[in-house]
Amino acid sequence: MCFLMVKLTGIQTGIIMSGMKKKKITTIEDLAVLMQNEFLSIQERFDGVDGRFDQVDEQFDEMKEEIKELRRDIEDLKLRTGEMVFRFEIKEIEKRLRKLELKLG
């Protein structure tokens, strides 16, 4: 938030409030320097935000690769389990075998 109390047609003393800082402005040059510093400060903030976005992009790329690996693993497991005989099937076959043995026996 900036409050500007400078008459631009003639140089007059004013006060600029930038955030919580108060600076006395006595010349147009002082005002120009203050404005330049504020713009540089804003640019530095944007550079920091850009860096954060770059980090987020890298993390998303890593997550995409991990998801691809998980999908491959799931497909591999599906193929393997399609060929497996499950424990409950074995128990059912054993039960039927015992019944047949008793009948023949």
trRosetta pair geometry for C-beta under 8 A, 3 or more apart (Angstrom, degrees):
i j d omega theta_ij theta_ji phi_ij phi_ji
1 17 6.9 -13 105 108 84 106
1 19 7.2 116 40 -86 71 29
2 16 6.3 -15 -159 -167 95 89
2 17 6.3 168 -140 75 42 64
2 18 5.8 5 -99 -94 89 66
2 38 7.7 6 -77 -122 137 160
3 15 7.2 12 95 99 105 85
3 16 6.9 173 75 -144 60 40
3 17 4.6 30 30 29 98 107
4 14 6.7 36 179 146 55 145
4 16 6.0 9 -103 -107 63 84
5 14 3.6 -177 93 -153 73 106
5 15 5.6 18 42 40 121 66
5 16 7.7 -154 26 -68 73 51
6 11 8.0 -27 -168 -146 98 52
6 12 6.2 161 -154 68 54 84
6 14 3.8 -122 -70 20 66 150
6 16 7.7 -10 -28 -61 115 95
6 25 5.5 -54 -78 103 128 134
6 31 6.0 -110 44 -81 176 137
7 10 5.6 -1 111 60 118 73
7 11 7.6 150 74 -147 85 8
7 12 4.1 47 29 18 106 131
7 14 7.5 160 -4 -51 60 124
8 28 7.5 79 -139 -103 72 105
11 26 7.2 45 170 160 113 55
11 27 5.8 -10 -144 -120 135 54
11 28 6.5 -97 -98 -29 102 83
13 24 6.9 -16 -164 -173 98 96
13 25 7.2 151 -157 84 49 59
13 26 5.5 -11 -106 -110 79 71
14 24 7.9 154 84 -159 37 54
14 25 5.0 -18 69 64 84 107
15 22 5.9 -11 -173 -166 113 98
15 23 7.2 150 -158 74 63 41
15 24 6.1 -37 -104 -105 72 54
15 25 6.9 170 -101 16 18 88
16 22 7.5 153 79 -154 48 49
16 23 5.2 -18 61 62 96 94
16 25 5.3 68 -16 -30 107 124
16 31 7.3 144 -53 -116 141 75
16 34 5.7 86 77 166 164 161
17 20 7.9 -21 -171 -137 93 14
17 21 7.2 157 -156 79 52 49
17 22 5.6 -21 -101 -100 75 71
18 21 5.1 -16 66 61 85 102
18 23 7.0 7 11 6 107 113
18 34 7.2 -165 -38 -176 139 107
18 38 6.1 -132 -133 -94 139 115
23 30 7.8 -170 143 170 115 111
23 34 6.1 175 87 -107 151 130
24 30 7.9 -40 109 171 57 154
25 30 4.7 171 -142 108 70 124
25 31 5.2 59 -156 -69 133 80
25 34 6.7 -66 -93 -9 113 149
26 30 5.7 84 42 -2 62 153
27 30 4.7 111 55 -1 74 97
27 31 7.2 -135 101 1 48 85
28 31 5.5 -54 -155 38 38 115
28 32 6.3 42 147 -23 69 103
29 32 5.4 -50 -145 34 34 113
29 33 6.3 35 154 -19 66 103
30 33 5.9 -54 -149 36 30 109
30 34 6.3 30 153 -18 64 108
31 34 5.7 -56 -148 37 30 112
31 35 6.2 28 155 -18 66 107
32 35 5.8 -56 -146 38 29 109
32 36 6.2 30 154 -20 65 107
33 36 5.7 -54 -147 36 30 112
33 37 6.3 30 155 -18 64 106
34 37 5.8 -56 -149 36 29 110
34 38 6.4 30 153 -20 64 106
35 38 5.6 -53 -149 35 33 113
35 39 6.4 31 154 -17 65 104
36 39 5.8 -55 -150 37 31 109
36 40 6.3 31 152 -18 65 106
37 40 5.6 -53 -146 37 32 112
37 41 6.3 37 152 -23 64 104
38 41 5.5 -52 -149 33 32 114
38 42 6.5 32 152 -18 64 103
39 42 5.6 -52 -149 35 34 112
39 43 6.4 38 150 -21 65 103
40 43 5.5 -51 -148 34 34 114
40 44 6.5 38 152 -22 65 101
41 44 5.7 -50 -151 32 32 112
41 45 6.7 34 150 -19 62 102
42 45 5.6 -52 -154 33 35 113
42 46 6.5 34 150 -17 66 103
43 46 5.6 -54 -149 37 34 110
43 47 6.4 39 150 -23 66 102
44 47 5.5 -49 -149 32 33 115
44 48 6.6 36 151 -20 63 102
45 48 5.6 -54 -155 33 34 113
45 49 6.5 33 149 -18 66 104
46 49 5.5 -52 -147 37 37 112
46 50 6.3 42 151 -23 67 102
47 50 5.6 -50 -149 34 32 115
47 51 6.6 36 151 -21 63 102
48 51 5.7 -51 -152 32 33 113
48 52 6.6 33 150 -18 64 103
49 52 5.6 -52 -152 34 35 112
49 53 6.5 36 150 -19 66 103
50 53 5.7 -54 -149 36 33 111
50 54 6.5 37 151 -22 64 102
51 54 5.6 -51 -151 32 33 114
51 55 6.6 34 151 -18 64 102
52 55 5.6 -53 -153 34 35 112
52 56 6.4 35 150 -19 67 104
53 56 5.5 -52 -147 37 36 112
53 57 6.3 40 152 -22 66 103
54 57 5.6 -51 -149 34 32 114
54 58 6.6 33 152 -19 64 103
55 58 5.7 -53 -151 35 33 112
55 59 6.4 32 151 -18 65 105
56 59 5.6 -54 -149 37 34 112
56 60 6.4 35 152 -20 66 104
57 60 5.7 -54 -149 35 31 111
57 61 6.5 34 152 -20 64 104
58 61 5.7 -53 -150 34 32 113
58 62 6.5 32 152 -18 65 104
59 62 5.6 -53 -150 37 34 112
59 63 6.3 34 152 -19 66 106
60 63 5.5 -54 -145 38 33 112
60 64 6.3 40 153 -25 65 102
61 64 5.7 -49 -150 30 31 114
61 65 6.7 31 152 -16 62 103
62 65 5.8 -55 -154 35 33 111
62 66 6.5 32 150 -18 66 106
63 66 5.5 -53 -146 37 35 112
63 67 6.3 38 154 -21 67 103
64 67 5.7 -53 -149 35 31 111
64 68 6.5 34 151 -20 63 103
65 68 5.6 -51 -151 33 33 113
65 69 6.5 34 151 -18 65 103
66 69 5.6 -53 -151 36 34 112
66 70 6.4 36 151 -20 66 104
67 70 5.5 -51 -147 36 34 113
67 71 6.4 36 153 -21 65 103
68 71 5.8 -53 -150 34 31 112
68 72 6.6 32 151 -18 64 103
69 72 5.7 -53 -151 35 34 111
69 73 6.3 34 151 -19 66 105
70 73 5.5 -54 -148 37 33 113
70 74 6.3 35 153 -21 66 103
71 74 5.7 -50 -147 34 32 112
71 75 6.5 33 154 -18 64 104
72 75 5.8 -55 -150 37 32 111
72 76 6.3 34 151 -20 65 106
73 76 5.5 -54 -149 36 32 114
73 77 6.4 32 153 -19 65 105
74 77 5.7 -54 -149 37 32 111
74 78 6.4 36 151 -22 65 103
75 78 5.6 -50 -149 32 33 114
75 79 6.6 33 153 -18 64 103
76 79 5.8 -55 -153 35 32 110
76 80 6.4 28 152 -16 65 108
77 80 5.6 -56 -145 40 33 110
77 81 6.0 24 161 -14 69 109
78 81 6.2 -58 -140 41 26 103
78 82 6.4 36 156 -31 61 106
79 82 5.8 -53 -154 24 29 117
79 83 7.3 14 156 -7 60 105
80 83 6.3 -70 -163 39 34 102
80 84 6.6 36 147 -32 69 110
81 84 5.2 -49 -143 24 44 120
85 89 5.3 -117 -176 82 83 131
85 90 6.0 97 135 -57 112 92
86 89 4.9 95 62 5 76 104
86 90 7.3 -142 101 -6 41 87
87 90 5.6 -54 -150 35 35 113
87 91 6.4 35 153 -19 68 104
88 91 5.6 -50 -146 36 35 112
88 92 6.4 39 153 -21 64 104
89 92 5.7 -53 -149 35 32 113
89 93 6.4 31 152 -17 65 105
90 93 5.7 -56 -149 37 32 110
90 94 6.3 34 152 -20 66 106
91 94 5.6 -52 -146 36 33 113
91 95 6.4 36 153 -22 65 104
92 95 5.7 -52 -150 33 31 113
92 96 6.6 28 153 -15 63 105
93 96 5.8 -55 -149 38 33 110
93 97 6.2 37 151 -23 65 107
94 97 5.5 -54 -147 35 31 115
94 98 6.5 35 154 -21 64 103
95 98 5.9 -52 -151 32 31 111
95 99 6.7 31 151 -18 63 104
96 99 5.7 -53 -152 34 35 113
96 100 6.5 34 151 -18 66 105
97 100 5.7 -55 -150 37 33 112
97 101 6.3 34 152 -21 66 106
98 101 5.6 -53 -146 36 32 113
98 102 6.4 33 154 -20 65 104
99 102 5.8 -54 -151 35 31 110
99 103 6.5 28 153 -17 64 107
100 103 5.7 -56 -148 37 32 110
100 104 6.2 19 158 -9 68 111
101 104 6.0 -62 -141 45 28 102
101 105 5.8 50 162 -48 58 129
102 105 5.8 -72 -150 31 20 136
